[in-house]
Amino acid sequence: MPGNPTMLPERVAILLSLGVIESDALMTLGQMLRGLLALQACLFLFFLSSGSQANDHVMLRRRLEKKEFYKRQYANDGDVQGNQNRMSEYAGRAYEASKNHDTSALLSVINDVLNTPNLNQPTGETWAKASLGQVDTQSGDGPSQVSWYNGFPTNPTPSVDVTQVDGDLSWTNLPPTLNCTVEQMSVAPNSPAFILDDTSLNVTDEKSPSGKSIVQPFYVSHPNTYNRDQVKRVIITLPGKPRDAWNYVNLHFNAREFLIHNRTIAKDEVILAAPVFLNQNDKEAGAVKENYLYFKNSHWANGGASHGPEMSHSVTSYRVLDLLAQHFIKTLPNINQIVFAGHSMGAQAVQRYAVVKNPKWYDPAIKFWIGNPGSWAWITSERPNTNPSNLDGDSCEDKIDSWPFGIGDADAMPKYVKDSGNPDLIRSRFLKRNVGYSLGLLDNGQGNTQCAAQYQGYSHLQRGSYFMQMLANLPDGFPKSHSLAYIAGVSHQDYEMIAATETTDFTFVQGRDAPLISSLRPHRSHHHRPRPKPSKGSNPYDWEGPHYRNAAWGIIAGIAAVLIIGFFCCHYLFKANANDWDRDYWEYDSKRRLL
């Protein structure tokens, strides 16, 4: 065989006998080979020695870091002032670094937070306690006021009837209005602050079994509480795991009312909205009407497709968010910004939406606020926690970059995503978006318990800080359109995170003087040259709308018709193939011509 090494000496002997090669040349070649082997052995020993020295250096550095580690921790349990001072230091450094776009300074404080003792623990005692400096303001069924709002009243969380379905707390009805029940607010006491809109947001041109338009219900500021022409911003807040949209819109309402009272923003400047994402258990419990869109379990948080009503084309939750933004752009003439905001599971939904949102002409006016999510859609293939210690035999290493935990698997992406096979493009879009992150410095709660989430870290704070560290270590540094806020003294507390000064500065204040969204529209302004009104349930800028679906079917039908007509005509145009006489004649004539 040509590649058989046992044949080599015999071949060399033949070449020598034939005079093809000389014996001196062969000896020289042998000396060169021995020299190369000796050089290879020296290099191997050199790298082995260097690797051993490097490993010794790493071990020494780790020993030194462990010695210094405990100097950087929050103070001992019970030293409330010491803990609060250290957390305030971290919060202040992060705020300044984000404001100055200083990646090095931001990375320094992120690393300090990650070095907090006991943070890298899969299980442990909660940090949500007053002895560690927690700002504990929650009491009863609703939020009591945060200390920095100086005794300003809070509107209580609305009460909604609930029942158990398959072990899940499920809603039996949706209140048609949410009232303001306290004084000193911009809304009169005992009058509606919000209304349930279950007619405006048609999500498809298909109909329910009874012939009604299929809609996504949402709460929105009551039209009697603001002047439509003076609204500049809409904050769209997403619910937590219980799907309690009324709770989160009320929490933002309390923060907004203090800012109005404090004259930070004008009364009519900001309105609030919250989509009501319901699931199959809410349908069984009674809250889902027959034309309401609903989802399976918590799939709405990952951009999942609707579970009902039955349609030939399901609708994703991220498509709903697109339609909701477009609804406000069409109905508010002087709007200049839209903010999507979420805490906990709502933050997971907002973060993932920000990562994969399909591009729209109004994207420069969209902001995303993300507070204490339980897990993240990572935008690189590497994970910080390479060997989680709490998997209990589970194996998911091949799934850690699949949606909803990553963007590396095109087949696992939601159907909403148009560029699912191009993670580089998805990543570059996300890095240009206006995103604000808020992480509670006492939030060591476990969050998402799925296997793939453990590769991101063991808790809300650790996973969030690792995500920030990943962003800061990108080739271009921490994105200039992103900002990080560490919130001192707060664990997994929704109102404290929403009402934090760093948060409200991002959600309510920054960008007040931004240009009108209508000025971003390509080529023309909708104020002076309005487009023809689209049909119900469609949108002229959305490629998922019925106009484009009908056009696509029309094109397919046209191509099929042309092919059928073409084949029919060919039967008469090429008659040589039509009967035996013609074929014999042409065969005879061809032979005659050749001869």
ZIHU-V643992 format. One record per residue. N is the residue number from 1. RES is the residue in one letter. PHI is phi in radians with two decimals (NA if undefined). PSI is psi in whole degrees, -180 to 180 (* if undefined). NEAR is the number of other C-alpha atoms within 10 Angstrom. Layout:
BEGIN
N:RES:PHI:PSI:NEAR + N:RES:PHI:PSI:NEAR
END
This chain:
BEGIN
1:M:NA:146:6 + 2:P:-1.04:-35:6 + 3:G:-1.66:9:7 + 4:N:-1.36:116:7 + 5:P:-1.22:-20:8 + 6:T:-1.23:-18:9 + 7:M:-1.46:-8:11 + 8:L:-1.15:-49:12 + 9:P:-1.03:-41:10 + 10:E:-1.09:-41:10 + 11:R:-1.17:-40:11 + 12:V:-1.11:-42:15 + 13:A:-1.07:-41:13 + 14:I:-1.09:-43:13 + 15:L:-1.12:-39:13 + 16:L:-1.14:-43:14 + 17:S:-1.15:-32:11 + 18:L:-1.45:-10:10 + 19:G:1.42:14:10 + 20:V:-1.22:-39:10 + 21:I:-2.21:154:14 + 22:E:-1.65:153:12 + 23:S:-1.18:-34:13 + 24:D:-1.11:-41:9 + 25:A:-1.13:-38:10 + 26:L:-1.13:-39:13 + 27:M:-1.13:-42:11 + 28:T:-1.09:-41:11 + 29:L:-1.09:-41:12 + 30:G:-1.10:-40:11 + 31:Q:-1.12:-40:12 + 32:M:-1.10:-42:12 + 33:L:-1.13:-41:12 + 34:R:-1.12:-36:12 + 35:G:-1.14:-42:12 + 36:L:-1.12:-40:11 + 37:L:-1.11:-40:11 + 38:A:-1.14:-41:12 + 39:L:-1.11:-40:11 + 40:Q:-1.09:-41:12 + 41:A:-1.12:-39:11 + 42:C:-1.11:-44:12 + 43:L:-1.11:-39:11 + 44:F:-1.08:-45:12 + 45:L:-1.13:-36:11 + 46:F:-1.13:-48:12 + 47:F:-1.18:-35:11 + 48:L:-1.09:-42:12 + 49:S:-1.16:-42:12 + 50:S:-1.12:-41:12 + 51:G:-1.09:-38:12 + 52:S:-1.15:-40:12 + 53:Q:-1.15:-41:12 + 54:A:-1.11:-40:12 + 55:N:-1.14:-39:12 + 56:D:-1.09:-38:12 + 57:H:-1.15:-42:12 + 58:V:-1.10:-45:12 + 59:M:-1.09:-40:12 + 60:L:-1.12:-43:12 + 61:R:-1.11:-40:12 + 62:R:-1.11:-39:13 + 63:R:-1.12:-40:12 + 64:L:-1.16:-41:11 + 65:E:-1.10:-39:12 + 66:K:-1.11:-35:12 + 67:K:-1.16:-39:10 + 68:E:-1.48:-15:11 + 69:F:-0.94:-47:15 + 70:Y:-1.32:-7:13 + 71:K:-1.38:-15:11 + 72:R:-1.82:1:13 + 73:Q:-1.35:165:19 + 74:Y:-1.05:152:21 + 75:A:-1.08:169:19 + 76:N:-1.06:155:11 + 77:D:-0.98:125:14 + 78:G:1.89:-23:13 + 79:D:-1.55:75:14 + 80:V:-1.05:-46:17 + 81:Q:-1.12:-40:13 + 82:G:-1.11:-43:16 + 83:N:-1.08:-46:22 + 84:Q:-1.14:-36:19 + 85:N:-1.11:-45:16 + 86:R:-1.15:-42:16 + 87:M:-1.15:-39:25 + 88:S:-1.10:-35:17 + 89:E:-1.10:-48:15 + 90:Y:-1.06:-45:22 + 91:A:-1.09:-43:22 + 92:G:-1.14:-42:16 + 93:R:-1.13:-41:19 + 94:A:-1.13:-41:24 + 95:Y:-1.10:-46:19 + 96:E:-1.16:-41:15 + 97:A:-1.13:-41:20 + 98:S:-1.16:-42:21 + 99:K:-1.10:-37:13 + 100:N:-1.62:3:12 + 101:H:0.93:43:18 + 102:D:-1.74:96:16 + 103:T:-1.10:-41:19 + 104:S:-1.08:-46:14 + 105:A:-1.16:-38:16 + 106:L:-1.17:-42:25 + 107:L:-1.12:-34:22 + 108:S:-1.10:-46:16 + 109:V:-1.27:-34:21 + 110:I:-1.05:-46:24 + 111:N:-1.13:-36:14 + 112:D:-1.11:-41:15 + 113:V:-1.12:-43:22 + 114:L:-1.13:-23:20 + 115:N:-1.51:5:18 + 116:T:-1.07:129:16 + 117:P:-0.99:143:14 + 118:N:1.24:1:13 + 119:L:-1.23:-35:21 + 120:N:-1.53:50:16 + 121:Q:-2.16:128:17 + 122:P:-1.16:-29:17 + 123:T:-2.41:155:14 + 124:G:3.00:174:12 + 125:E:-1.21:141:9 + 126:T:-1.14:146:13 + 127:W:-1.58:-1:21 + 128:A:-1.41:73:21 + 129:K:-2.63:151:16 + 130:A:-1.09:-32:14 + 131:S:-1.17:-16:14 + 132:L:-1.75:6:22 + 133:G:1.70:17:26 + 134:Q:-1.19:139:22 + 135:V:-1.51:97:19 + 136:D:-1.74:101:17 + 137:T:-2.00:1:15 + 138:Q:-1.42:131:15 + 139:S:-2.66:142:9 + 140:G:1.17:-147:8 + 141:D:-1.60:-2:10 + 142:G:-2.59:176:18 + 143:P:-1.32:135:22 + 144:S:-1.60:165:19 + 145:Q:-1.32:145:21 + 146:V:-1.24:152:20 + 147:S:-1.10:-33:12 + 148:W:-1.34:-1:10 + 149:Y:-1.70:9:16 + 150:N:0.94:46:9 + 151:G:1.35:9:10 + 152:F:-1.12:139:18 + 153:P:-1.18:161:18 + 154:T:-2.15:144:25 + 155:N:-1.44:128:21 + 156:P:-1.18:154:19 + 157:T:-1.16:132:19 + 158:P:-1.06:148:17 + 159:S:-1.64:129:12 + 160:V:-2.25:136:13 + 161:D:-1.16:139:12 + 162:V:-2.41:154:16 + 163:T:-2.53:172:14 + 164:Q:-1.71:129:13 + 165:V:-2.31:117:15 + 166:D:0.91:40:7 + 167:G:1.37:4:8 + 168:D:-1.91:134:13 + 169:L:-1.16:120:15 + 170:S:-2.21:148:25 + 171:W:-1.61:136:25 + 172:T:-1.62:-18:19 + 173:N:-2.85:167:16 + 174:L:-2.09:123:20 + 175:P:-1.12:135:17 + 176:P:-1.20:-25:13 + 177:T:-2.44:156:19 + 178:L:-2.08:121:25 + 179:N:-1.64:151:22 + 180:C:-1.58:127:24 + 181:T:-2.04:6:17 + 182:V:-2.16:165:15 + 183:E:-1.57:176:14 + 184:Q:1.25:9:13 + 185:M:-1.68:165:21 + 186:S:-1.27:-16:17 + 187:V:-1.75:136:20 + 188:A:-1.09:143:15 + 189:P:-1.00:142:15 + 190:N:1.08:32:12 + 191:S:-2.25:159:16 + 192:P:-1.16:130:19 + 193:A:-1.67:-29:24 + 194:F:-2.41:155:28 + 195:I:-2.24:145:18 + 196:L:-1.45:113:21 + 197:D:-1.69:108:20 + 198:D:-2.12:32:18 + 199:T:-2.31:-26:15 + 200:S:-1.40:-35:15 + 201:L:-1.73:81:20 + 202:N:-1.29:129:24 + 203:V:-1.80:-6:24 + 204:T:-2.81:164:20 + 205:D:-1.54:-2:16 + 206:E:-1.35:165:18 + 207:K:-2.07:158:16 + 208:S:-1.28:169:17 + 209:P:-0.95:-29:13 + 210:S:-1.57:3:8 + 211:G:1.59:6:9 + 212:K:-1.46:156:13 + 213:S:-1.19:139:21 + 214:I:-1.46:126:27 + 215:V:-2.24:158:25 + 216:Q:-1.80:114:25 + 217:P:-1.26:149:25 + 218:F:-2.69:149:22 + 219:Y:-1.54:144:26 + 220:V:-2.59:152:23 + 221:S:-0.88:134:23 + 222:H:-1.08:134:21 + 223:P:-1.04:-21:13 + 224:N:-1.34:-7:12 + 225:T:-1.76:1:17 + 226:Y:-2.70:161:17 + 227:N:-1.69:117:12 + 228:R:-0.96:-37:17 + 229:D:-1.29:-13:13 + 230:Q:-1.78:-2:16 + 231:V:-1.31:127:20 + 232:K:-1.86:-25:24 + 233:R:-2.50:144:25 + 234:V:-2.11:128:25 + 235:I:-1.79:117:24 + 236:I:-1.79:110:26 + 237:T:-1.77:137:28 + 238:L:-1.74:149:30 + 239:P:-1.37:173:26 + 240:G:-1.49:-168:22 + 241:K:-1.00:-34:13 + 242:P:-1.25:-3:15 + 243:R:1.13:34:23 + 244:D:-1.65:72:21 + 245:A:-1.01:-39:22 + 246:W:-1.09:-33:28 + 247:N:-1.17:-48:23 + 248:Y:-1.27:-35:26 + 249:V:-1.20:-30:25 + 250:N:-1.27:-36:28 + 251:L:-1.10:-44:22 + 252:H:-1.17:-33:24 + 253:F:-1.06:-44:24 + 254:N:-1.09:-41:23 + 255:A:-1.15:-43:22 + 256:R:-1.09:-41:25 + 257:E:-1.13:-36:22 + 258:F:-1.17:-41:21 + 259:L:-1.12:-37:20 + 260:I:-1.16:-46:17 + 261:H:-1.06:-38:15 + 262:N:-1.46:0:12 + 263:R:1.08:31:10 + 264:T:-1.37:-36:13 + 265:I:-2.30:162:17 + 266:A:-1.45:160:16 + 267:K:-1.01:-46:21 + 268:D:-1.66:7:17 + 269:E:-1.28:-37:20 + 270:V:-2.22:128:24 + 271:I:-1.98:165:23 + 272:L:-2.15:149:21 + 273:A:-2.58:158:29 + 274:A:-2.66:113:27 + 275:P:-1.16:141:25 + 276:V:-1.71:93:23 + 277:F:-1.49:108:28 + 278:L:-1.82:164:28 + 279:N:-2.23:-173:25 + 280:Q:-1.13:-28:19 + 281:N:-1.26:-35:24 + 282:D:-1.15:-33:26 + 283:K:-1.13:-45:22 + 284:E:-1.14:-34:13 + 285:A:-1.32:-24:19 + 286:G:2.12:-5:16 + 287:A:-1.40:-20:21 + 288:V:-1.64:115:24 + 289:K:-1.30:165:17 + 290:E:-1.18:-16:16 + 291:N:-1.92:12:23 + 292:Y:-1.48:136:24 + 293:L:-1.21:139:29 + 294:Y:-2.56:163:29 + 295:F:-2.16:175:24 + 296:K:-1.69:126:16 + 297:N:0.89:-123:15 + 298:S:-1.93:25:19 + 299:H:-1.12:-21:17 + 300:W:-1.01:-29:23 + 301:A:-1.28:-18:25 + 302:N:-1.91:13:23 + 303:G:1.40:23:27 + 304:G:-1.20:163:22 + 305:A:-1.41:153:21 + 306:S:-1.11:150:22 + 307:H:-1.68:-21:20 + 308:G:-3.04:166:21 + 309:P:-1.15:167:21 + 310:E:-1.14:128:15 + 311:M:-2.46:158:16 + 312:S:-1.29:-25:7 + 313:H:-2.28:108:12 + 314:S:-1.20:165:17 + 315:V:-2.10:131:23 + 316:T:-1.48:158:23 + 317:S:-1.15:-30:27 + 318:Y:-1.31:-30:27 + 319:R:-1.09:-39:21 + 320:V:-1.04:-43:21 + 321:L:-1.13:-38:20 + 322:D:-1.02:-48:15 + 323:L:-1.13:-36:20 + 324:L:-1.16:-43:21 + 325:A:-1.08:-44:19 + 326:Q:-1.15:-33:17 + 327:H:-1.05:-46:15 + 328:F:-1.26:-33:15 + 329:I:-1.10:-37:20 + 330:K:-1.33:-30:11 + 331:T:-1.77:-13:11 + 332:L:-2.04:105:19 + 333:P:-1.19:-25:18 + 334:N:-2.02:24:19 + 335:I:-1.26:140:25 + 336:N:-2.20:-12:25 + 337:Q:-2.62:148:29 + 338:I:-2.21:130:24 + 339:V:-2.03:124:22 + 340:F:-1.65:125:27 + 341:A:-2.27:142:26 + 342:G:-2.74:147:26 + 343:H:-2.14:143:29 + 344:S:1.08:-122:24 + 345:M:-1.14:-33:26 + 346:G:-1.06:-35:27 + 347:A:-1.21:-36:29 + 348:Q:-1.05:-43:25 + 349:A:-1.12:-44:31 + 350:V:-1.17:-42:29 + 351:Q:-1.10:-44:30 + 352:R:-1.22:-36:25 + 353:Y:-1.10:-42:24 + 354:A:-1.10:-33:25 + 355:V:-1.23:-45:21 + 356:V:-1.90:5:25 + 357:K:-0.93:129:23 + 358:N:-1.17:140:18 + 359:P:-1.15:139:11 + 360:K:-2.31:160:13 + 361:W:-1.15:-24:12 + 362:Y:-1.65:8:20 + 363:D:-0.94:-36:16 + 364:P:-1.03:-19:17 + 365:A:-1.67:4:21 + 366:I:-1.73:134:18 + 367:K:-2.13:154:22 + 368:F:-2.29:124:25 + 369:W:-1.95:130:28 + 370:I:-2.22:116:27 + 371:G:-2.13:117:30 + 372:N:0.90:52:30 + 373:P:-1.21:153:28 + 374:G:-1.34:-24:23 + 375:S:-2.76:174:31 + 376:W:-2.33:155:23 + 377:A:-1.55:101:25 + 378:W:-1.21:146:25 + 379:I:-1.87:2:22 + 380:T:-2.16:166:17 + 381:S:-1.44:-20:11 + 382:E:-1.40:152:14 + 383:R:-2.19:144:20 + 384:P:-1.28:-33:15 + 385:N:-1.76:86:16 + 386:T:-1.32:-19:12 + 387:N:-2.45:72:11 + 388:P:-1.02:141:18 + 389:S:-1.70:5:13 + 390:N:-2.11:28:14 + 391:L:-1.49:-15:16 + 392:D:0.91:44:8 + 393:G:1.52:-9:7 + 394:D:-1.16:148:10 + 395:S:-2.30:119:10 + 396:C:-2.51:22:14 + 397:E:-1.04:-28:12 + 398:D:-1.39:-4:8 + 399:K:-1.99:0:16 + 400:I:-1.24:-18:24 + 401:D:-1.85:15:22 + 402:S:-1.67:151:19 + 403:W:-1.05:138:20 + 404:P:-1.65:13:25 + 405:F:-1.71:-9:21 + 406:G:-2.86:-179:24 + 407:I:-2.16:19:28 + 408:G:-1.53:-11:22 + 409:D:-2.00:103:17 + 410:A:-1.06:-36:16 + 411:D:-1.20:-24:12 + 412:A:-1.58:-7:15 + 413:M:-1.25:151:22 + 414:P:-1.13:153:19 + 415:K:-1.12:-18:18 + 416:Y:-1.06:-33:19 + 417:V:-1.34:122:17 + 418:K:-1.48:-24:14 + 419:D:-2.03:44:16 + 420:S:-1.08:-26:20 + 421:G:-1.54:8:15 + 422:N:-2.27:77:13 + 423:P:-1.09:-29:18 + 424:D:-1.12:-41:15 + 425:L:-1.20:-42:12 + 426:I:-1.04:-45:22 + 427:R:-1.12:-44:16 + 428:S:-1.13:-36:12 + 429:R:-1.14:-45:16 + 430:F:-1.06:-42:22 + 431:L:-1.16:-18:18 + 432:K:-1.62:-7:13 + 433:R:-1.41:160:20 + 434:N:-1.56:102:21 + 435:V:-2.21:133:24 + 436:G:-2.06:131:22 + 437:Y:-1.96:138:22 + 438:S:-2.25:127:24 + 439:L:-2.20:126:27 + 440:G:-1.30:128:26 + 441:L:-1.28:-7:27 + 442:L:-1.96:15:27 + 443:D:-1.61:79:24 + 444:N:-1.70:22:26 + 445:G:-1.12:152:22 + 446:Q:-1.18:-35:22 + 447:G:1.17:-138:21 + 448:N:-1.11:128:18 + 449:T:-1.74:3:14 + 450:Q:-1.21:155:13 + 451:C:-0.97:-49:18 + 452:A:-1.11:-28:25 + 453:A:-1.19:-27:25 + 454:Q:-1.20:-25:26 + 455:Y:-1.26:-13:22 + 456:Q:-1.62:-10:27 + 457:G:2.33:-180:26 + 458:Y:-1.84:-9:27 + 459:S:-2.64:170:27 + 460:H:-0.95:-50:28 + 461:L:-1.18:-43:29 + 462:Q:-1.19:-45:26 + 463:R:-1.10:-44:28 + 464:G:-1.10:-42:25 + 465:S:-1.20:-36:25 + 466:Y:-1.13:-38:20 + 467:F:-1.13:-42:23 + 468:M:-1.11:-39:20 + 469:Q:-1.09:-42:22 + 470:M:-1.06:-44:19 + 471:L:-1.10:-41:21 + 472:A:-1.19:-27:20 + 473:N:-1.58:4:14 + 474:L:-1.15:155:11 + 475:P:-0.91:-36:7 + 476:D:-1.64:8:10 + 477:G:1.37:-176:16 + 478:F:-1.08:130:24 + 479:P:-0.99:134:19 + 480:K:-1.19:-22:18 + 481:S:-1.59:4:15 + 482:H:-1.90:156:22 + 483:S:-2.52:148:22 + 484:L:-2.08:134:25 + 485:A:-2.23:122:26 + 486:Y:-1.58:130:29 + 487:I:-1.80:114:27 + 488:A:-1.28:141:25 + 489:G:1.30:13:26 + 490:V:-2.17:135:26 + 491:S:-1.76:-129:27 + 492:H:-1.64:59:24 + 493:Q:-1.90:116:22 + 494:D:-1.15:-51:21 + 495:Y:-1.17:-40:24 + 496:E:-1.08:-36:26 + 497:M:-1.23:-43:23 + 498:I:-1.19:-37:24 + 499:A:-1.55:-4:23 + 500:A:-1.03:142:19 + 501:T:-1.01:-41:16 + 502:E:-1.09:-36:19 + 503:T:-1.25:-51:23 + 504:T:-1.14:-28:18 + 505:D:-1.09:-38:14 + 506:F:-1.37:-46:20 + 507:T:-1.36:-35:25 + 508:F:-1.87:-28:22 + 509:V:-1.93:-54:15 + 510:Q:-1.01:135:11 + 511:G:1.47:18:15 + 512:R:-1.06:-30:14 + 513:D:-1.73:19:10 + 514:A:-1.12:155:13 + 515:P:-1.16:158:15 + 516:L:-1.02:143:17 + 517:I:-1.05:-35:23 + 518:S:-1.06:-27:21 + 519:S:-1.28:-15:14 + 520:L:-1.46:-15:16 + 521:R:-1.09:132:13 + 522:P:-1.06:131:9 + 523:H:1.31:-28:7 + 524:R:-2.75:158:12 + 525:S:-1.71:136:14 + 526:H:-1.28:-8:13 + 527:H:-1.28:-37:11 + 528:H:-1.81:-24:7 + 529:R:-2.30:77:8 + 530:P:-1.16:145:9 + 531:R:-1.33:157:10 + 532:P:-1.03:141:7 + 533:K:-1.17:125:9 + 534:P:-1.28:164:10 + 535:S:-1.22:162:12 + 536:K:-1.05:139:14 + 537:G:1.41:2:18 + 538:S:-2.10:167:20 + 539:N:-2.51:129:20 + 540:P:-1.20:-13:15 + 541:Y:-1.83:5:12 + 542:D:-1.98:120:16 + 543:W:-1.24:-8:11 + 544:E:-1.57:-2:16 + 545:G:-1.25:166:17 + 546:P:-1.16:-29:19 + 547:H:-0.99:-49:17 + 548:Y:-1.33:-31:16 + 549:R:-1.15:-44:11 + 550:N:-1.12:-40:11 + 551:A:-1.10:-40:11 + 552:A:-1.11:-45:12 + 553:W:-1.10:-37:10 + 554:G:-1.11:-41:12 + 555:I:-1.13:-44:11 + 556:I:-1.09:-45:11 + 557:A:-1.10:-40:11 + 558:G:-1.11:-42:11 + 559:I:-1.11:-43:10 + 560:A:-1.08:-41:12 + 561:A:-1.13:-42:11 + 562:V:-1.08:-42:11 + 563:L:-1.12:-44:11 + 564:I:-1.10:-46:10 + 565:I:-1.11:-40:10 + 566:G:-1.09:-46:11 + 567:F:-1.12:-37:11 + 568:F:-1.12:-43:11 + 569:C:-1.18:-37:11 + 570:C:-1.03:-31:11 + 571:H:-1.07:-34:12 + 572:Y:-1.65:-28:11 + 573:L:-1.30:-34:11 + 574:F:-1.97:79:9 + 575:K:-1.37:-9:11 + 576:A:-1.08:-21:16 + 577:N:-1.71:5:14 + 578:A:-1.48:-35:12 + 579:N:-2.56:167:9 + 580:D:-1.14:-36:9 + 581:W:-1.12:-45:11 + 582:D:-1.08:-44:13 + 583:R:-1.10:-42:14 + 584:D:-1.12:-41:12 + 585:Y:-1.10:-49:11 + 586:W:-1.15:-34:13 + 587:E:-1.15:-43:12 + 588:Y:-1.11:-46:11 + 589:D:-1.11:-38:12 + 590:S:-1.13:-42:11 + 591:K:-1.14:-40:9 + 592:R:-1.07:-43:9 + 593:R:-1.13:-37:7 + 594:L:-1.17:-35:6 + 595:L:-1.37:*:6
END
